Each structure stands twice: as structure tokens, then as C-alpha cells.
Amino acid sequence: MRGIEQRPHPRATVLRLDLAGDGRAGLGRDGLAWILDFAARAAEPVGSLEPMPRHDSDGAALLLPVAEPGAPLALADPAIGDFLVVVPVLAPGHGLARGRDYPEFRLLSSLQGIVVHPLVDDLAVRPVGEAVEVARPGGLALTPADAATLARAQLRSLPSGERLLQLEPLAGQTIRAHLPTRQALEAALAAAPSATEREPLWLRHARLSLGQGLAAEALGALERAREARPALEGEPAFRALRGAATLLLGRLANADADLGHAALAGHPEAAAWRTMLRVAQGGAGESGDALDEQVAIAAGYPPVLRRALLPALAEAAIDAGKPALAERCVALLAAEATSPAEAAAVAFLEGRRLAANGDLPAALAKWREVEAGVDPERRSQVRAEYAAVDLGLAEKRIPPAKAIDALDALSFAWRGDGLELAVLRRLGELQLAEGELAAALRTFKRAAASFPRAMQNDDIPAKMTQAFAALFTGEASAKLSPLEAIALYDEFRELTPADARGDRVLEAVVERMVELDLLGRATSLLESQVRFRLTGAVRAAAGARLASLYLLDGRPEAALKAIEASAEATVPGELARDRQLVAARALVKLGRAKEALQRLETIDTPEAAAVRADAHWRLGDWSAAASALAHVLAAEGAANDAAGPEQRSDRILHLAVALALAGDEAGLGRLAAAEGAAMAQSRWKDVFPLIAANTMPAADLQALAEDAGPVARFRAHLAGAEATKVQSSGSTAEPM
């Protein structure tokens, strides 16, 4: 700077700086102080204003939309002798990045504020609301602006803050136009003798590439710059550039790590990219006035970046309840759409905006238009149909069953990003609500398989676990056949809850396996529960059930070990009794009938009597066996809980054999009188009269006593009865 002087003015402080030929200055604020920053690189306004022609009955005028314009000031330029009209602007960094020439005036480039060089005497410059108007009586000689220019000018008039990306002025040109610049930059990189000199060149290369939407090239240049100076990793501008590039490449996790870095907190430009990231992840961006800043920043980007950011910002504005801002974004996107896919995306956003404004018929009509139109990428059509289904459900225009069919078809129409995840989540939730639990599980499993990272912060795993538990312990369990239940368990076993719900699920699965006579699988599953999951009285009850299943499977030794392995210090009295009963049954089958009787000494129940009968039968103590069997039959009759006709006739036959072998003719007579008529209708109608009359030879009686057929059937019935008893005692789990 060769010199600085203050120029006289009645209403403002005017300073004139005389800079050297290559001198450059930037402008900023610190509170109420304005700061001039002299740097090596050319400075640009943070928010470049966009002139907007206006045509009405009074003729043409030019508007420069800007927040809080000040009063115009007339200044004399001592260098050229002309008068300039300067309009101060309060928002920092708002000026014109490049000058413009019109027939009646010139707009000069500026870092801050607006500078007008009148070429006619009757030019008027005045603030009008949130804009500065340049007009002339009868109107200016201006060509009407296109829709894109008008929409962009409106958005860029919004206040915006500091820029981090600092895209080069050439970034808005075509790739062909900026090739010479890129080639010169690459030549300078090749000639640079050290990493220190290459680092700023790589950063400029990254900005040039990002401005053209060449995200991969920008990312490569940033990596070279970081290698030259590793400390770049902690600088906000580097993080913002890398986060934007990775986001454009669809690497959401990497973008999240950069854009969410603490160094970028409070930067509106980084917040704009974070909003795009959140929308891509299926969420919403920041709300309130922060979105106005973000939209103004995006409107100043080159077209390729505008088309990437503005759709996400429009959606965030819709979600935040800012319809006017959303309408401006959609208007600019519509004016700049260059392909059928972009036009379809704009139409979908317009439908969303209409729906948010409460105009549901118009929104549905717009979405139907998208569905029927041309969309080479298909994405907007899927979004439109999904939105129409969602709105139809909310308004009760379509039944859930029809919505499920539509969403199921949509889940295959678009794959691989947050849209597919959103469709699958909504489909699964609907299936859950309609009680289609198995279908919901399969839908959620598809989502989990396709989006494993998203599942870490999503509620889908919890919903899957809930649906899986409901299949076996809720109302839906009654609708499942044993085969269906086991098949679903095998398909989704990894969803078994780790809490008490999981215990109930496994108990239910065990019982379904027993129904299908899959005793090996049932015992294996229940044994794992006893060993690794259950504690206390619940574990003791499950151990008794496991022992019962081992008995049904013909493994009495394993049954006895299960009772011993699941022993607990304290269990409820009824459960302790039932465990003794199961242990006694195992001992009887192992030929240790006397030990079994010792365990039953203090138990006086019909179940215990049945086991005693078996034990005495094994020992050949026919009198005691007969007494125990009579006890069982009497208890069943008193409780009106007799077994089926065939099983009861087996018991009566056993009692008759025991009485005959004990030589109790009086007992046989009483039994014949009481049960003769019933036995005459049973399969033992020919055998029972011989035994009751005591006319069957002793050898035949002994052979009948050793016959395993009716004895086995009798014992199977006892096993089922005792298993039910075990389940109902001492356990907080639901009945299996």
C-alpha cells in the first residue's frame, strides 16, 4: 500500500487506498470494527449479489436483492473525476464478484456493498425493502431476465456467513474453459521443488475440481496436500473441502466424520453440506434461520454444486416449515433443470411442498405426474409413489393391505441407498401393525443385510426382536403350526432376546419341537438354556422340564443328571416336589425303584402315587402297586380328570393284574363290580373278565405284567401330566 487518505464527506467516513500494482486486500468485520486484510490471493465477496431486472408498467428497473441496504452515498472519484453512488450493506461480505455494463450505468465489482457508476444524469439509486433499485424515469434499457436469474438473485439476497470452500472464480465455467487453468496449475505442481510449495497448489487444484463437480479429483488433490502437510487434517477449510467431496461421492460415513468435526461447528457453509448429508441419511437438516444462510451460500455455487445441494436444502426447508424458502429453492431448480431426471426431481419436490402447505390433491396430482412421466434414473418416480402411499395411509385413502402390496413392489424398484431403507422400514412397520410378523421379520432382515451400518443407529433391530418374541409368546403364536414355528425360529434364531422374553421364546420353541417329536433338538435347546441363560427357581423348573423330555426320549440317566445339574439352594415347595417326582421316575427307569420310593416318602399326591405304582410294579410288590394304582384312579374320578377311555382301561387292567398277583380276590370283586361294564366296551373286554374272576393262570398273569405295551402307554401319559405340572410351578415364564 503506497498511501491512504481520508476524503471529505458530510455523511460517511471515506478512505481511499493507493495499492501497488499487484496489491490485494480483503475485508472483514470483528464486532463493530471493519478490518482490511492484505493477502497474496485475490479477495472475493463472500456472497456475490445477483442483479435482477424488473419489468412493470413504469418500465424496466434493476434490483439488487440484499438484506439491510443502507442509504446511497454520492462520492467523487479523484482518479477519473467521475461520480460514484455507493450503497453500504450491513451483512459482511456482500458485494459484486464481477462488474457489469449497462447502457445507462455500470456496476463495479466490490468486496462490500454496491457501487454504481451513472452514465446518465437522471439515474436513481435507492433502497426498496430488501433490495437496492436502480431506475430511471421511463425505465431502463434492459433485456428481461430469465427465470433462473430471477430465482438465483432472490436466494443470493439472503444473508450468509464466512465461506470455507473458497471456490475459484473459474469454477463456474465449463470444464473445457477451465482446462488451461488446470494445465498451468499441474505444470506448476510438477515444477515445484518442495512439498511445502506444492501444498497450496494442491489445495487450489482441489477447489477448482470441486467447483466443477469433479469430487474424485478434488479428493485426490486434498490427499496430496495432506501428505505434504499433515497438520492440514485439523484445519476447518480442509475438513470442509474433503467432507463436501466425499459426500458428492456418496461416502456418507466419511463425510459425516469430516463435516461433523468440532472445527466446523458454527460455520454456515459446513452446515449446508451437513444438511445435505442428513437428508441423504434419511433425516432432516438444521431448522430456523440457519437454513436461509445455507440456501444463500448454495445459490452462489457453480451450477453443478447448486443442483447437488439445493434439493436437500429444499427438503430441509419443507420439513422445517419454511414454505417460502422451499418455493424459492424449487423455482431455481426448475429454471436450471437440464435433464428429464432433474425435471422429475423438481416435480417431486414441488409435490412435497404442496403437501406441506396442505394442498393434498395438488400434491397427489403432481406425484402422479412424476410417476407417469420420464425419469431415466427412476429414483424420483419411486419417491413420488412412496410419498403418495404414505399420504394415502395418513389420510386413510388406501387400506393398509393395499399399501403393503405397493411398498413391497417399491422395495425392489430402487436399491442401494437411504430411499430403499426408508421403503423397507415403512413396509416392515406396516406389516407389524397388521400382525404379519413373519413378513415383517423378513422385510427388516433385508434392510439389515443391505444397510448394516445404518442399523447401528436405527430402531429396526429392536423392532425385529420385538416381532420375533411376539411370534412365539403373543397372540400370533396361536396361529402358527409347530412346523411353521420351528421353521421361523431356525430362520431368525439370532433375534432371540437376551432378557426374560428370550427365555419365554425358547420355552415356546421347545414345546413346539416336542409336539413334532423332535426330542433331540428340544433337549439340546433346553439344556443350553439351563446351562447358560437361566438362574434361580426358573432354572430349576427348566431343569425339571429337561429331565422330563429326556425320559420321553428314553434317556433316564440324562434325566437324572439334568435334575442334579439344575439344583438350586432354595426353590418353591411345589417345584421342589415336582423335581423329586421327575427324579423318582428316572430312578425307576434305571432299575433303582427303592431309591425312587425313598424320594417319594413325603409326597402324597396322585402324581406321586402313579410313580409309586410303577416302582412297586418293578419290584414285584403287587399289593403296594395295587394300592397306588387305586389311589390314582380314585383321585382322577374325584377331580373329574380321568384320562381318555383307552388309557383309563389300561390303568384298570394294570390294577386288576396287580390285585390278581397279590391274591386279593375281594379287591378283584370290587373292581369288577365297579368297572366291569366300562371294561366290556374296551379293548380288554376279553381279558379283563378272566383276570377279575381270578381264572387266568399265574404264568399268564406274570407274562401280562411283563408286557411293555400298556405299561409304556401308561408311563407316556404320566410323563405328559407331570411335565404340565412342572411348567406351572415355580416359574415366572409363560406356559409352554
Summary of the structure (lengths in Angstrom):
residues: 736
radius of gyration: 43.5
end to end distance: 90.5
largest distance: 146.6
contacts: 2406
relative contact order: 0.04
helix: 61%
strand: 9%
